[in-house]
């Protein structure tokens, strides 16, 4: 039988895993107990996610929506008292702020600053914009990696990758087998975001040469920022297909070379997990592929 394709995401004190029919999130409570929740994925959504190029943008949007829900669930399960738990309103406001910050740092600022410096030189402006975008992205990840809470999330990120590696290599899912593997996985979301950055540089650069030069600040914001936001689903679709192809052809030296920056960036976004964290990732993975678990409780 062919392997079920599984993807994941680290959450607060836990891991979310997604199979073709089920999404499962497992969390380690302060008491040490592992709890989980499962969500069945609709067949309609599965059919949509099989359409090449379109599925990348759809998965990016779906991952953002589901990620917010599962992060809220994990945060609330990790807290001991109801007073410390997030309300739905707080979760939505946090998500909106995060999206707004991402648009500001990685789309708006690089574009506007580079255009102010090189108003009439499109080549120089696009090169500078690309440099700013990549620099802001890497710097942001590096800065948040010093947070104690984020370090824990990055450990669960490493646990997620190790569990998936053990599954993909047909090993029994236990902490000992999982710990044999690296925390760097070619299908990681970190690598995907870096590919998105690189593809956007090419697409936006070509787009700026086709469109007329903006003559006022409204046109600059509309053409250089608004269009970039609108084109993100297309860029995500291209990036997803590139990552999907490269992850299956890493034996090719050229493909491995192209994938190396994304793997290198994962050295920041993943940390070595302990066995208890890997155990949580295994629970989420087993549930996502339809297996039963005996060491966790459904909530």
JOLIN-V157565 format. One record per residue. N is the residue number from 1. BURIAL is b if it has 24 or more other ideal C-beta (glycine too) atoms within 12 Angstrom, else e. Layout:
N	BURIAL
N	BURIAL
This chain:
1	e
2	e
3	e
4	e
5	b
6	b
7	b
8	b
9	b
10	b
11	b
12	b
13	b
14	b
15	b
16	b
17	b
18	b
19	b
20	b
21	e
22	b
23	b
24	b
25	b
26	b
27	b
28	b
29	b
30	e
31	e
32	e
33	b
34	b
35	b
36	b
37	b
38	b
39	b
40	e
41	b
42	e
43	e
44	e
45	e
46	e
47	e
48	e
49	b
50	e
51	e
52	e
53	e
54	e
55	b
56	b
57	b
58	b
59	b
60	b
61	e
62	b
63	b
64	b
65	e
66	b
67	b
68	b
69	b
70	b
71	b
72	b
73	b
74	b
75	b
76	b
77	b
78	b
79	e
80	e
81	e
82	e
83	e
84	e
85	e
86	b
87	e
88	e
89	e
90	e
91	b
92	e
93	e
94	e
95	b
96	e
97	e
98	e
99	e
100	e
101	e
102	b
103	b
104	e
105	b
106	b
107	b
108	b
109	b
110	b
111	b
112	b
113	b
114	b
115	b
116	e
117	e
118	e
119	e
120	e
121	e
122	b
123	e
124	e
125	b
126	b
127	e
128	b
129	b
130	b
131	e
132	b
133	b
134	b
135	e
136	b
137	b
138	b
139	e
140	b
141	b
142	e
143	e
144	e
145	b
146	e
147	e
148	e
149	e
150	e
151	e
152	b
153	b
154	b
155	b
156	b
157	b
158	b
159	b
160	b
161	b
162	b
163	b
164	b
165	b
166	b
167	b
168	b
169	e
170	e
171	e
172	e
173	b
174	e
175	b
176	e
177	e
178	b
179	b
180	e
181	b
182	e
183	b
184	b
185	b
186	b
187	b
188	b
189	b
190	b
191	b
192	b
193	b
194	b
195	b
196	b
197	b
198	b
199	b
200	b
201	b
202	b
203	b
204	b
205	b
206	e
207	b
208	b
209	e
210	e
211	e
212	e
213	e
214	b
215	e
216	e
217	e
218	e
219	e
220	b
221	e
222	e
223	b
224	b
225	b
226	e
227	b
228	b
229	b
230	e
231	b
232	b
233	b
234	b
235	b
236	b
237	b
238	b
239	b
240	b
241	b
242	b
243	b
244	b
245	e
246	b
247	b
248	e
249	e
250	e
251	e
252	e
253	e
254	e
255	e
256	e
257	e
258	e
259	b
260	e
261	b
262	b
263	b
264	e
265	b
266	b
267	b
268	b
269	b
270	b
271	b
272	e
273	b
274	e
275	e
276	b
277	b
278	b
279	b
280	b
281	b
282	b
283	b
284	b
285	b
286	b
287	b
288	b
289	b
290	e
291	e
292	e
293	b
294	e
295	e
296	b
297	e
298	e
299	e
